Amino acid sequence: MAGRNGRTVRDLRRANRTAVLQRLYFDGPLSRFELGPATGLSSGSVSNVVADLVADGLVEEAGSVDSDGGRPRTLLRVAPGSGHMIGVDVGETRVRVELFDLTLTELARAEHPLTAQTYEVEVIVDHIRHGIAEVLDTAGLAPERLLGVGIGVPGIVERTPDRGTLVHGQTIGWDTVPLEALLRTGSPLPDTVPYVIDNGAKTLGQAEMWFGAGRGARNAVVVLFGSGVGASLVTPDVEQGRAVEWGHLTVRVRGRRCRCGALGCLEAYAGAESLIARWREEGGRVPDGIDEEAALTAMLAAAHPSGDGPADPVALAVLEETAEYLGAGLSDLINLFQPERILIGGWAGLALGSRFLPAVRRHAMSYALRHPAEKVTIDLGRLGPDAVTVGAAILPLADFFARGGRHPDPAPDGPLPAWRTALQERAPR
């Protein structure tokens, strides 16, 4: 039965389960007594919800604490083994696949290196399929026990009712790729296990906001700095984050040609691929036969040698110029969105950040408007190079929580009875 606000009893039960699960997940272990004020639910509602979640195996006891003059209070926590997710990072140097339990403890991982010649769609799809099979086999986990597979990809992600999730990855040569449908064809997973696909910068932002340096902030921008450059904007209006193509902001009129085909993009000056290319063009000695991450490490070592040897002036000049471009790009984010925090992640961002973060901050403050610049902090992300896979795994986890910790109903084998179809059509959306 629906109330005046259109919510049914089932909706209320789901919302109550979600509230308890999320509070235990982020702040647990907690007692039933603590859950009441934390969730805004009555003690009776908390007891009913907890009993329900314990019966479903989602919540378990985790010791006890003394109370003021009464019996010890039992502590509760989310049961780690009650659900599993896979996170996939389709990066520009590798495809990384990781299996997590419900508390996002890593159980297994698989990595498949990429080169520019292996970025065909079929190759990526094959890497994802094999990676999923590898981690499930390593952990000895049955595929039907997964809550879902989250995938972070470069480019713009579009969800359509008829073709599933499409990826527009202009910089990697992907034009309206039906990635969800391709993965589902020949998938090692049952149809009940969803694939949830989103932009890699957004999954990075999701991870940092849930568990990293963004936790507690209402407004933040999380920057992904790898082969290319991207960002995710998180505000009260967009709690799950929104990917913005920050890397293709024009920073120099008639400048270097970007991988997207345009001139003067930030990515053409600040992305790791362009950094190494500029070092080579200026006469730098880029080692042969190494991948992009190793080349950037060599560039940093050349600019700041550990011994008494002289620094490579070309490498140092390119890196210092890059810090200014990054700072100028961050100033645009500050002026446009006025965030509390800007967090820099991605393998290249973390590699460069420890040495160049002060310069990036200085340039950002000099280019930004004074008022919003005084209110923002610029720091490195805390979750390391695995943050995209963690964030990708959060995608199906967030959906699971939104359903109150219930698995989606299996699709019926045949058409629904007319009475059930009519009820579904009348149900509040």
Long-range contacts (C-beta under 8 A, 24 or more apart in sequence): 2-428, 6-428, 7-428, 8-427, 8-428, 11-428, 13-49, 13-404, 14-403, 14-404, 14-406, 15-404, 16-41, 16-45, 16-49, 16-404, 17-49, 17-52, 17-53, 17-404, 17-405, 17-406, 18-401, 18-402, 18-403, 18-404, 18-405, 20-46, 20-49, 20-50, 20-53, 20-59, 21-53, 21-58, 21-59, 21-78, 21-401, 21-404, 21-405, 22-401, 24-59, 24-76, 24-77, 24-78, 25-78, 25-103, 25-401, 26-210, 28-62, 28-75, 28-76, 28-77, 28-78, 29-62, 29-63, 29-75, 29-76, 29-77, 30-75, 30-76, 30-77, 31-65, 31-73, 31-74, 31-75, 31-76, 32-73, 32-74, 32-76, 33-67, 33-73, 34-73, 35-76, 50-76, 53-405, 56-82, 56-405, 57-82, 58-82, 58-83, 58-102, 58-405, 78-102, 78-103, 80-105, 83-145, 83-147, 83-397, 83-400, 84-141, 84-145, 84-146, 84-147, 85-146, 85-147, 85-148, 85-149, 85-150, 85-393, 85-394, 85-396, 85-397, 86-132, 86-135, 86-146, 86-148, 86-149, 86-150, 86-393, 87-149, 87-150, 87-151, 87-152, 87-203, 87-388, 87-389, 87-390, 87-391, 87-392, 87-393, 87-394, 88-128, 88-131, 88-132, 88-149, 88-150, 88-151, 88-152, 88-389, 88-392, 89-152, 89-200, 89-203, 89-386, 89-388, 89-389, 89-392, 90-124, 90-128, 90-151, 90-152, 90-153, 90-154, 90-200, 91-154, 91-200, 91-226, 91-227, 91-347, 91-388, 92-119, 92-154, 92-172, 92-226, 92-227, 92-228, 92-273, 92-292, 93-226, 93-227, 93-291, 93-292, 93-293, 93-347, 95-124, 95-127, 95-128, 95-131, 96-131, 96-386, 96-388, 96-389, 97-128, 97-131, 97-132, 97-134, 97-135, 97-389, 98-135, 98-386, 98-389, 98-390, 98-393, 99-135, 99-136, 99-138, 99-139, 99-141, 100-390, 100-393, 102-147, 102-397, 104-211, 104-390, 104-393, 104-394, 104-397, 106-386, 107-135, 107-138, 107-139, 107-141, 108-134, 108-135, 108-136, 108-138, 108-139, 109-135, 110-134, 110-135, 110-138, 113-291, 115-291, 119-172, 119-173, 121-174, 121-177, 121-179, 121-182, 125-179, 125-182, 125-183, 128-183, 129-183, 129-186, 129-187, 129-188, 132-188, 132-189, 133-188, 136-188, 143-188, 143-189, 143-190, 143-193, 144-190, 144-192, 144-193, 146-189, 146-193, 146-396, 147-193, 147-396, 147-397, 147-399, 147-400, 147-407, 148-193, 148-194, 148-195, 148-196, 148-395, 148-396, 148-397, 148-399, 148-400, 149-189, 149-193, 149-194, 149-195, 149-196, 149-396, 150-196, 150-197, 150-198, 150-203, 150-391, 150-392, 150-393, 150-394, 150-395, 150-396, 150-397, 151-179, 151-183, 151-195, 151-196, 151-197, 151-198, 151-392, 152-198, 152-199, 152-200, 152-202, 152-203, 152-204, 152-388, 152-389, 152-391, 152-392, 153-179, 153-197, 153-198, 153-199, 153-200, 154-199, 154-200, 154-228, 154-230, 155-199, 156-199, 156-243, 156-245, 157-197, 157-198, 157-199, 157-243, 165-195, 165-197, 167-197, 170-259, 170-260, 170-261, 171-228, 171-258, 171-259, 171-260, 171-267, 172-259, 191-411, 192-407, 192-408, 192-410, 192-411, 194-396, 194-399, 194-408, 196-392, 196-395, 196-396, 196-399, 198-243, 198-392, 198-395, 199-230, 199-232, 199-243, 200-224, 200-230, 200-388, 200-392, 201-230, 201-231, 201-232, 201-243, 201-244, 202-232, 202-240, 202-241, 202-242, 202-243, 202-391, 203-388, 203-389, 203-390, 203-391, 203-392, 203-394, 203-395, 204-232, 204-345, 204-346, 204-381, 204-387, 204-388, 204-391, 205-231, 205-232, 205-233, 205-234, 205-241, 205-343, 205-391, 206-232, 206-240, 206-241, 206-391, 206-394, 206-395, 206-398, 207-383, 207-387, 207-388, 207-390, 207-391, 207-394, 208-343, 208-345, 208-381, 208-382, 208-383, 208-387, 208-391, 209-234, 209-241, 210-391, 210-394, 211-383, 211-390, 212-343, 212-381, 212-382, 212-383, 212-387, 213-341, 213-343, 213-379, 213-380, 213-381, 213-382, 214-341, 214-343, 217-339, 217-340, 217-341, 218-340, 219-337, 219-338, 219-339, 219-340, 219-341, 220-339, 220-340, 220-341, 220-342, 220-343, 221-333, 221-337, 221-339, 221-341, 221-342, 221-343, 222-342, 222-343, 222-345, 222-381, 223-330, 223-333, 223-342, 223-343, 223-344, 223-345, 223-346, 223-349, 224-345, 224-346, 224-349, 224-388, 225-270, 225-271, 225-272, 225-326, 225-344, 225-345, 225-346, 225-348, 225-349, 225-352, 226-271, 226-272, 226-346, 226-347, 226-348, 226-349, 227-271, 227-272, 227-273, 227-292, 227-348, 228-259, 228-267, 228-271, 228-273, 229-266, 229-267, 229-270, 229-271, 229-329, 231-333, 233-337, 233-339, 235-337, 240-398, 246-329, 246-332, 246-333, 247-271, 249-329, 249-332, 251-325, 251-328, 251-329, 266-325, 266-326, 266-329, 269-321, 269-322, 269-325, 270-322, 270-325, 270-326, 270-329, 271-348, 272-296, 272-347, 272-348, 275-299, 275-318, 275-319, 275-322, 275-348, 278-318, 279-314, 279-315, 279-318, 282-314, 282-317, 282-318, 283-314, 284-312, 284-314, 284-315, 284-318, 285-312, 293-347, 293-348, 293-351, 296-348, 296-351, 296-352, 297-351, 300-351, 300-352, 300-355, 304-355, 319-352, 319-356, 320-356, 320-359, 322-352, 322-356, 323-352, 323-356, 323-359, 323-360, 323-363, 324-359, 324-363, 326-356, 326-360, 326-363, 326-364, 327-359, 327-360, 327-361, 327-362, 327-363, 327-364, 327-365, 327-366, 327-367, 328-363, 328-364, 328-367, 330-360, 330-363, 330-364, 330-368, 330-378, 331-363, 331-364, 331-365, 331-366, 331-367, 331-368, 331-373, 334-364, 334-368, 334-369, 334-372, 334-373, 334-376, 335-368, 335-369, 335-372, 338-372, 338-375, 338-376, 339-376, 340-375, 340-376, 340-377, 341-376, 341-377, 341-378, 341-379, 342-376, 342-377, 342-378, 342-379, 343-379, 343-380, 343-381, 344-378, 344-379, 344-380, 344-381, 345-380, 345-381, 345-383, 345-387, 346-385, 346-388, 347-385, 349-380, 349-381, 350-380, 350-381, 350-384, 350-385, 353-380, 354-380
